[in-house]
């Protein structure tokens, strides 16, 4: 077992939120001043999504802020493209800036917003960095030859829903896009794949914990897998783990708003070589598990399949 579920799962439910919500899931994670910051998605009672914040000293027990952290914009260009909600944040620290990517929903489709914060009290929207229809944009927490890099998953009915990489000199304008990992037919991730948590730097490459989806007669099953990117050139894929590392098994993962889902937007690597992996379960509650980073890398290298 690569990931050990925390015995106290789920760690956050709607009953822990001091304002009315129906769900708590798909949270971005970061450490800030030795505290664990969780930016989680919630459905409010009209069915649209907002982003809340919770804080912990140990990574397991969280206290939720009394007000949401990010809700749909009320003015400017963001108002138009966030009218139906904001979802699934990811957080990266780059050059002393905390950068948050999130999905902006509206009648025009799904675009990705980029926001910045220095203290996790206030947040400033910076730019809409994709057109429609994109999801799952994750920034590498380091530049490459002076360029920012991101992973994403365009929506496409022509080619497989795959993981792409793009680069930017300024976080606003992106290009040099390339597909780097695609689903494998009749495989646990054959329907679609997408970036999950912010990539983790290891001595043997960037560890990318992603999600994969398999269509069954009873509906879709969301699982987690791992890939390894070259340290200097993240477009180059060293390995993609052939087997998943986590699948829905517990009752809180199998039943809920969207059954049979484990979906990660955030991890916390620890100094002892372990990692806390956070996931939304059944799009309803938040969970956490622990793993050893080197074991995840070995799993990827020893059980690898083709990236494309």
PyMOL commands that set and color helices and strands:
alter all, ss='L'
color gray80, all
select helices_A, chain A and resi 14-16+76-81+251-254+293-302
alter helices_A, ss='H'
color red, helices_A
select strands_A, chain A and resi 4-5+25-32+35-43+49-56+63-64+85-94+97-106+109-117+124-128+134-139+148-154+163-168+174-181+192-195+200-202+205-216+219-229+237-241+262-269+274-281+285-292+304-305
alter strands_A, ss='S'
color yellow, strands_A
deselect
rebuild
show_as cartoon
